[in-house]
Amino acid sequence: MSKEVLYDDKDVTIREDCVIIKCYFFPIGTSKKITYDKVQRVEMRNFAWKGKMWGMSATEWGYWMPGDMNRWDYDKFIAVYTESSITPSFTCKDMDNAYQILTRQLAKFR
C-alpha cells in the first residue's frame, strides 16, 4: 500500500512512512529509502564547504550527499541521523518546509 507523499522535488520525497533521498548511491544514482523507525533525529546544518557534488567532503566528514549539480545554490543541508556512522544528507528546493515535515513525521514515530 502506497503512503501519502508529503513533499516531493527532484532531490527528495518525504512520505508518511519514510524519506527517499534520490540519486543517493554512487555511481548508479539509485535512491535511498529510510523508514522513520530507523531515524534517530534530523538536523538542518550549515555547509562549511558545498563544492562536493556527490559523497563526502573533508569539511562535511561523515555526511553523505547524493548527486546534486545545484548544491552550490544552498547554504544548508538536512542530515538524517541513523545508527550508521555515515549520515545520509540532502539539499532540496524548500529546505525549511522539508525539515518541518520530517520533524513532524519523526515525532509521530516516537
ABEGO torsion letter per residue (X at the ends): XBBBBABBBAABBBBAABBBBBGABOAAGBBBBBBAAABABBBBBBBABAABABEBBAAABGBBBBBBAAAAABABBBBBBBABABBBBBBBABAAAAAAAAAAAAAAAX
